[in-house]
């Protein structure tokens, strides 16, 4: 939520950022616990991702979900749909 809101507010303005926030709140938000932290750390090490990117990617993988992103760092990973 942090990254989406921040990026949209910076690039598109507060109205669009708040609209995206409203959409996100209607989705399921998963807890980030100790087990998820270890999995994300391993993902960071094996994929060379930053902390935030590894959390997002490993969470999507744990849910067997396709990750929809415009983050160039995730573009070529398995089960990622990149949107320009």
C-alpha positions in Angstrom: 0.0 0.0 0.0 2.9 2.3 0.9 4.6 2.0 -2.4 1.5 2.3 -4.5 0.2 5.4 -2.7 3.6 7.1 -2.7 4.4 6.5 -6.3 0.9 7.5 -7.6 0.8 10.6 -5.4 4.2 11.7 -6.7 3.6 10.9 -10.3 -0.2 11.3 -10.8 -1.5 13.4 -7.8 -3.3 12.8 -4.5 -6.7 12.1 -6.0 -5.5 9.1 -8.0 -3.4 7.9 -5.1 -6.4 8.0 -2.8 -8.5 6.2 -5.4 -6.0 3.4 -5.6 -5.8 3.2 -1.8 -9.6 2.8 -1.8 -9.4 -0.1 -4.3 -6.6 -1.8 -2.3 -8.6 -1.7 0.9 -11.2 -3.9 -0.8 -8.7 -6.6 -1.3 -7.3 -9.2 1.2 -4.3 -7.8 3.0 -2.0 -10.6 4.4 -0.1 -10.3 7.7 3.7 -10.1 7.5 4.9 -12.5 10.2 8.2 -14.1 11.1 7.9 -16.9 8.7 7.0 -14.5 5.8 10.1 -12.5 6.8 12.4 -15.5 6.5 10.9 -16.5 3.1 11.3 -12.9 1.9 14.9 -12.8 3.0 15.7 -16.0 1.2 13.9 -14.6 -1.9 16.0 -11.5 -1.7 19.2 -13.6 -1.5 18.3 -15.9 -4.4 16.7 -13.3 -6.7 18.8 -10.3 -5.8 15.8 -8.2 -4.9 15.4 -5.4 -2.5 13.6 -5.9 0.8 10.3 -4.4 -0.4 10.4 -6.3 -3.8 11.2 -9.6 -2.1 8.3 -9.2 0.3 5.9 -8.4 -2.5 7.2 -11.2 -4.7 7.4 -13.9 -2.1 3.9 -13.0 -0.8 2.4 -13.4 -4.2 4.2 -16.7 -4.7 3.0 -18.0 -1.3 -0.6 -17.3 -2.4 0.0 -18.9 -5.8 -1.0 -15.5 -7.3 0.2 -13.8 -10.5 1.9 -10.6 -9.5 0.8 -7.6 -11.6 3.4 -4.8 -11.4 5.2 -2.0 -13.2 8.3 -2.5 -11.1 11.1 -3.1 -13.5 13.0 -5.2 -10.8 10.3 -7.8 -10.9 9.7 -7.8 -14.7 11.4 -11.1 -15.7 10.4 -13.2 -12.7 8.2 -16.3 -12.8 4.4 -15.5 -12.5 4.9 -11.8 -12.9 2.8 -9.8 -15.4 4.6 -6.6 -16.2 2.6 -3.5 -17.1 4.3 -0.5 -18.6 
